[in-house]
């Protein structure tokens, strides 16, 4: 036997009586399509977290002008809801990247539904109806069309990238 070669036993044991370790392969990793879709949803969740932090910071400032102080303090009530939206985004992103077939199917359905809702909100805003009119007064209905359209496109891209096929087909 040549020098440096370890003889393997039929049962998978080496001369050192340690089991042979299988190196992780790319087959064990999620596909690139799943990672792209999950990263889009995760990035949108990160944006939601940053908005929540910004609302918290602005809402808790004590040196604001009187004209904007009431509106800034009203932002504090939305912080838990916006943070919860961020948590849901992260959970859906994990489900898109690592979930089994059923979990991933539910995550893709949620992502697709969110794309439809964001697209409908963009269409309503373009038609002059403010879909978020109950959240703030005095905001023009035309603001936010671009953001809603971009969000709809991003969610649709994430859902289409992940797809609903079997994980073994990836």
Secondary structure, 3 states (H helix, E strand, C coil): CCCCCCCCCCCCECCCCCECCCCCCHHHCCCHHHHHHHHHHHHHHHHHHHHHHHHHHHHCCCCCCHHHHHHHHHHHHHHHHHHHHHHHHHHHHHHHHHCCHHHHHHHHHHHHHHHHHHHHHHHHHHCCCCCCCCCCCCCCCCCCHHHHHHHHHHHHHHHHHHCCCCHHHC
